[in-house]
Amino acid sequence: MPMEARDIEKMIKEAIPDATVEIRDLAGDGDHYAATVTSAEFKGKSRVQQHQMVYQALQGRMGGVLHALALTTIPAD
């Protein structure tokens, strides 16, 4: 069963409360999304660490229920 964009956004915001999250369904199938996540919590962290924070927020759903996520992270001021 595919994941809903609002569920992805909710999970990210629960783990990173100050995050601004934009989700786009790339294929219209609920399996391929692009996400842009902006958070002050990303400041001073490498891009890999930022992405790890988001993937951790998704609690192991990457590669399973959520097939693909093109992720962009932006440190907020």
Protein Blocks (a to p, Z undefined) as FASTA:
>chain_A
ZZdfklmmmmmmmmmmmbccddddfkonopaccdddddfklgopafklmmmmmmmmnnop
goplmmbacddddddZZ
